[in-house]
C-alpha cells in the first residue's frame, strides 16, 4: 500500500512525452515545474520550497519589471 505524502511536499509524475512534472501548492495556488529528469524537477521544487520558507519566493504574477530585469 502506498504511503501518503506530507502536506506541502508536492508530487512528481512522468508525462506522456517523456518529461517530468512536479507540482506543489504555494499560498493556495498550484505551481508546476517541468524538466527532462526527475532529479532536475526535484531540485527545482526543493529550491522553491526553500525560497518559500525564507520569504523570498515571488509568484510569477508578483514580478515587477525591475525585479524581472534583475533576474
C-alpha positions, -999 to 999 in steps of 0.1 A, spaced: 0 0 0 13 34 -9 21 59 18 6 94 18 30 123 11 33 151 37 14 183 33 34 207 11 57 180 -2 42 180 -37 43 153 -63 64 143 -93 50 124 -123 62 113 -157 44 129 -186 34 110 -218 61 128 -238 88 115 -215 95 147 -195 88 150 -157 63 174 -140 64 184 -103 35 201 -86 33 219 -53 8 242 -37 20 276 -26 -3 300 -9 -33 281 -22 -21 282 -58 -8 252 -77 27 257 -92 41 233 -118 77 226 -127 89 207 -157 122 191 -166 140 163 -185 148 143 -154 131 135 -122 162 147 -103 161 181 -121 124 187 -112 130 176 -76 160 201 -73 138 229 -87 110 221 -63 134 220 -33 148 253 -43 113 269 -45 103 253 -11 134 268 4 126 303 -10 90 300 3 103 292 38 128 321 38 101 345 24 120 353 -9 96 335 -32 75 356 -55 48 340 -75 51 346 -113 24 373 -111 42 393 -84 71 402 -106 76 438 -115 97 449 -145 125 459 -122 126 425 -105 123 407 -138 153 426 -153 174 418 -123 167 381 -127 
